[in-house]
Amino acid sequence: MLRTSVVSALFLLSLTLKLSCQQVQQSESSAVRVKARVVAQKYCRGDADVFSIWLRVELEIDNSSNKPAYLLWPMVPWVGMVASSIADAEAGRFLYEQTASHYPQSRTHLERLKLEPGKVLKRSEYYLIARHSPAFSLPRSVAAGSYGLVLVLRPEEEPPPELRGSEIVQTITTKPFLVRVPSHPKLAVCGVEGKAS
């Protein structure tokens, strides 16, 4: 009886994950590709063992089709996947994956951004937790070195009904991009940065 319950629970969990993945795939467009690169980096004071790294990321959003696509904006990084290298990220081998929690202080004005065939540049930001010492154990953190990072971005709030539909891209995933973590960063007290531009 217990074994049957466990098997049923595992089946339901795998079905839920499969449906969730399908929804993400349906809300992304195969014609819209996103390259990313770090254009600014700050090292924010934490405690004796850890600090945070603020990354400003430039997104090159490419509509490779011959017709316009529509994208909801602004978007924020919802999931960050960290790999030990670009090659590992491309192969889907990640050290960890982290889903962010978002608690908007005020309503976000979502716009339906028209993407003509070609490229448009947008910006966003992301935080990583880093360890001063590689020997210090902390899940979902990085030590000094180079990493491959993949971000999944989506609107911070659920879009209203008029901004939903198969023609509107509601989720974008970046190609893996390089992040370098220095061994002796100059730490600063960091304030709240803007979400996206």
C-alpha positions in Angstrom: 0.0 0.0 0.0 2.8 2.4 1.0 4.8 1.5 -2.2 1.7 2.2 -4.3 1.3 5.6 -2.7 4.9 6.5 -3.2 4.8 5.4 -6.9 1.6 7.4 -7.4 3.2 10.5 -5.8 6.3 10.2 -8.0 4.1 9.8 -11.1 2.1 12.9 -10.3 5.3 14.9 -9.5 6.9 13.8 -12.9 3.6 14.7 -14.7 3.5 18.1 -13.1 7.2 18.8 -14.0 6.5 17.6 -17.5 3.5 19.9 -17.9 5.4 22.8 -16.4 8.3 22.3 -18.9 5.8 22.1 -21.8 4.2 25.4 -20.7 7.6 27.1 -20.7 8.4 25.7 -24.1 5.0 26.9 -25.4 5.5 30.4 -24.1 8.9 30.7 -25.8 9.4 31.2 -29.5 11.9 29.2 -31.4 12.5 32.3 -33.6 13.5 34.5 -30.7 17.1 33.8 -29.5 18.8 35.6 -26.7 22.6 36.2 -26.2 23.7 37.8 -23.0 26.9 39.3 -21.7 28.0 41.0 -18.4 28.5 44.7 -18.9 29.0 45.7 -15.2 29.8 43.9 -12.0 29.8 44.9 -8.3 31.0 42.9 -5.3 28.7 43.6 -2.4 29.8 43.2 1.2 28.2 40.2 3.1 29.9 38.6 6.1 33.1 36.8 6.9 32.4 33.9 4.6 30.3 35.2 1.7 29.6 38.2 -0.5 27.2 38.8 -3.4 27.9 39.7 -6.9 25.6 42.1 -8.7 25.7 41.6 -12.5 24.3 44.0 -15.1 23.5 41.9 -18.1 23.0 43.1 -21.7 20.5 41.0 -23.6 20.7 40.8 -27.4 17.2 39.6 -28.4 17.2 38.3 -32.0 14.0 37.7 -33.9 15.4 35.4 -36.6 12.0 35.0 -38.4 10.8 37.1 -41.3 7.8 38.5 -39.4 7.4 40.5 -36.1 7.3 38.7 -32.8 5.8 40.1 -29.6 7.5 40.1 -26.2 6.3 41.1 -22.8 8.6 43.7 -21.1 10.0 44.3 -18.5 11.2 40.8 -17.7 13.3 39.7 -14.7 15.5 36.7 -14.2 13.3 34.0 -12.7 15.7 31.1 -12.9 19.5 31.1 -12.9 21.4 28.0 -13.8 25.1 27.9 -13.0 27.6 25.5 -14.7 31.3 25.1 -14.2 32.0 26.2 -17.8 30.2 27.4 -20.9 30.7 23.9 -22.4 29.0 22.3 -19.4 26.1 24.8 -19.6 25.7 24.0 -23.3 25.6 20.3 -22.4 23.0 20.9 -19.7 25.4 20.0 -16.8 24.7 22.5 -14.1 26.2 22.8 -10.6 22.9 24.2 -9.4 19.7 25.9 -10.4 18.0 28.7 -8.4 14.5 30.1 -8.7 14.2 33.6 -7.5 11.5 35.0 -5.3 9.9 38.2 -6.4 7.7 40.4 -4.3 6.9 43.5 -6.3 6.4 46.6 -4.2 4.1 48.2 -6.8 2.3 47.1 -9.9 4.5 46.7 -13.0 3.3 48.2 -16.2 3.8 45.4 -18.7 4.2 46.4 -22.4 3.8 44.2 -25.5 7.1 44.9 -27.2 7.1 44.4 -31.0 10.2 42.7 -32.2 10.8 43.3 -35.9 13.0 40.8 -37.6 16.5 41.6 -36.4 18.0 42.4 -33.0 17.1 44.6 -30.1 19.2 45.3 -26.9 17.7 45.3 -23.4 19.2 45.1 -20.0 18.5 43.2 -16.8 20.5 42.3 -13.7 21.2 39.2 -11.5 22.9 38.4 -8.2 25.1 35.5 -7.4 26.3 34.4 -3.9 30.0 33.9 -3.7 32.3 32.3 -1.1 35.5 34.0 0.0 37.1 30.5 0.6 36.5 27.5 -1.7 36.6 25.3 1.4 33.6 27.0 2.9 30.5 24.9 2.2 27.4 26.7 1.2 24.9 25.3 -1.3 24.0 27.4 -4.4 27.1 29.6 -4.2 30.3 30.0 -6.2 34.0 30.3 -5.4 36.6 32.2 -7.4 36.7 31.1 -11.0 34.8 31.2 -14.3 31.3 29.9 -14.8 28.7 29.5 -17.5 25.4 31.1 -16.6 21.9 30.7 -18.2 19.0 32.9 -17.2 15.3 32.3 -17.7 13.5 35.6 -17.8 9.8 36.3 -17.4 7.5 39.1 -16.2 7.6 39.7 -12.5 3.8 39.5 -12.3 1.2 37.4 -14.1 0.2 39.3 -17.3 -3.4 40.4 -17.7 -5.6 38.4 -20.0 -5.2 40.8 -22.9 -1.4 40.2 -22.8 -1.6 36.5 -23.0 -1.8 34.4 -26.1 0.2 32.1 -28.3 1.6 35.1 -30.4 3.2 36.7 -27.3 6.5 35.4 -26.0 6.2 35.4 -22.2 9.5 33.6 -21.3 13.0 33.9 -22.8 16.1 31.8 -22.0 19.6 33.1 -22.7 22.4 31.2 -24.3 25.1 30.4 -21.8 27.3 33.3 -21.0 30.6 33.8 -19.1 30.8 35.1 -15.5 34.1 35.5 -13.8 34.4 35.6 -10.0 37.7 37.2 -8.7 39.6 35.7 -5.7 40.1 39.0 -3.9 37.3 41.4 -4.9 37.1 44.9 -3.7 33.8 44.8 -1.6 31.4 47.7 -1.4 28.1 48.4 0.3 25.5 48.0 -2.4 22.1 49.6 -2.7 19.1 48.5 -4.7 19.7 48.8 -8.5 17.1 49.2 -11.1 15.4 46.0 -12.4 15.5 46.4 -16.1 16.0 49.0 -18.8 
